[in-house]
Protein backbone atom coordinates (compact mmCIF):
# COMPACT_ATOMS: atom_id res chain seq x y z
CA UNK A 1 0.00 0.00 0.00
CA UNK A 2 2.93 2.37 0.63
CA UNK A 3 4.25 2.41 -2.99
CA UNK A 4 0.87 3.31 -4.44
CA UNK A 5 0.38 6.12 -1.90
CA UNK A 6 3.85 7.46 -2.70
CA UNK A 7 3.05 7.36 -6.44
CA UNK A 8 -0.27 9.14 -5.89
CA UNK A 9 1.37 11.89 -3.83
CA UNK A 10 4.08 12.44 -6.43
CA UNK A 11 1.57 12.62 -9.31
CA UNK A 12 -0.64 15.04 -7.39
CA UNK A 13 2.41 17.18 -6.58
CA UNK A 14 3.40 17.34 -10.25
CA UNK A 15 -0.16 18.30 -11.23
CA UNK A 16 -0.24 21.02 -8.58
CA UNK A 17 3.08 22.44 -9.81
CA UNK A 18 1.90 22.44 -13.44
CA UNK A 19 -1.36 24.16 -12.53
CA UNK A 20 0.53 26.80 -10.56
CA UNK A 21 2.86 27.44 -13.50
CA UNK A 22 -0.12 27.67 -15.84
CA UNK A 23 -1.86 30.17 -13.59
CA UNK A 24 1.30 32.26 -13.24
CA UNK A 25 1.76 32.28 -17.01
CA UNK A 26 -1.83 33.36 -17.61
CA UNK A 27 -1.52 36.27 -15.20
CA UNK A 28 1.83 37.58 -16.38
CA UNK A 29 1.70 36.98 -20.13
CA UNK A 30 0.22 39.68 -22.33
CA UNK A 31 -2.48 38.24 -24.57
CA UNK A 32 -1.95 38.14 -28.31
CA UNK A 33 -4.60 39.83 -30.43
CA UNK A 34 -7.08 37.49 -32.09
CA UNK A 35 -8.22 37.59 -35.71
CA UNK A 36 -10.27 40.75 -35.14
CA UNK A 37 -7.39 42.61 -33.50
CA UNK A 38 -8.87 42.29 -30.05
CA UNK A 39 -6.90 41.07 -27.09
CA UNK A 40 -8.70 39.30 -24.30
CA UNK A 41 -7.20 38.83 -20.89
CA UNK A 42 -8.60 38.03 -17.47
CA UNK A 43 -9.30 41.70 -16.68
CA UNK A 44 -10.95 42.84 -19.91
CA UNK A 45 -14.62 43.66 -20.28
CA UNK A 46 -16.82 41.36 -22.33
CA UNK A 47 -18.52 42.78 -25.42
CA UNK A 48 -19.83 41.47 -28.72
CA UNK A 49 -17.73 42.06 -31.81
CA UNK A 50 -19.39 43.66 -34.86
CA UNK A 51 -22.73 44.07 -33.15
CA UNK A 52 -25.47 45.79 -35.14
CA UNK A 53 -26.27 49.30 -33.93
CA UNK A 54 -29.76 48.31 -32.83
CA UNK A 55 -31.87 45.16 -32.73
CA UNK A 56 -33.88 44.45 -35.87
CA UNK A 57 -37.35 45.93 -35.95
CA UNK A 58 -39.92 43.36 -37.07
CA UNK A 59 -42.50 45.97 -38.06
CA UNK A 60 -40.05 47.77 -40.35
CA UNK A 61 -38.93 44.48 -41.88
CA UNK A 62 -42.55 43.50 -42.50
CA UNK A 63 -43.26 46.84 -44.22
CA UNK A 64 -40.20 46.41 -46.43
CA UNK A 65 -41.27 42.89 -47.31
CA UNK A 66 -44.80 44.02 -48.21
CA UNK A 67 -43.41 46.83 -50.38
CA UNK A 68 -41.13 44.40 -52.23
CA UNK A 69 -44.05 42.02 -52.76
CA UNK A 70 -46.12 44.87 -54.21
CA UNK A 71 -43.29 45.72 -56.62
CA UNK A 72 -43.04 42.07 -57.71
CA UNK A 73 -46.82 41.89 -58.17
CA UNK A 74 -46.78 45.04 -60.34
CA UNK A 75 -43.94 43.62 -62.44
CA UNK A 76 -45.83 40.34 -62.89
CA UNK A 77 -49.00 42.21 -63.90
CA UNK A 78 -47.03 44.29 -66.40
CA UNK A 79 -45.54 41.15 -67.94
CA UNK A 80 -48.94 39.46 -68.11
CA UNK A 81 -50.43 42.49 -69.89
CA UNK A 82 -47.50 42.51 -72.34
CA UNK A 83 -48.11 38.84 -73.15
CA UNK A 84 -51.85 39.43 -73.60
CA UNK A 85 -51.33 42.41 -75.90
CA UNK A 86 -48.68 40.68 -77.98
CA UNK A 87 -45.83 43.05 -77.08
CA UNK A 88 -43.90 40.15 -75.57
CA UNK A 89 -43.64 36.62 -76.94
CA UNK A 90 -41.99 33.39 -75.87
CA UNK A 91 -39.89 31.56 -78.41
CA UNK A 92 -38.87 27.94 -77.80
CA UNK A 93 -35.76 26.90 -79.74
CA UNK A 94 -35.51 23.26 -78.71
CA UNK A 95 -38.64 21.52 -77.53
CA UNK A 96 -37.83 18.43 -75.44
CA UNK A 97 -39.02 15.24 -77.11
CA UNK A 98 -39.49 13.06 -74.06
CA UNK A 99 -42.42 14.03 -71.89
CA UNK A 100 -42.64 13.23 -68.20
MOURKA-V915786 format. One line per field, one symbol per residue. psi: psi as a letter, one per 30 degrees, with the letter a starting at -180 (. if undefined). burial: I if it has 16 or more other C-alpha atoms within 10 Angstrom, else O. A space follows every 50 residues. Layout:
BEGIN
psi: ???
burial: ???
END
This chain:
BEGIN
psi: feeeeeeeeeeeeeeeeeeeeeeeeeefkkkkkafggkkkafgllklkkh klellkjeeeeeeeeeeeeeeeeeeeeeeeeeeefgfklkkjejkkekk.
burial: OOOOOOOOOOOOOOOOOOOOOOOOOOOOOOOOOOOOOOOOOOOOOOOOOO OOOOOOOOOOOOOOOOOOOOOOOOOOOOOOOOOOOOOOOOOOOOOOOOOO
END
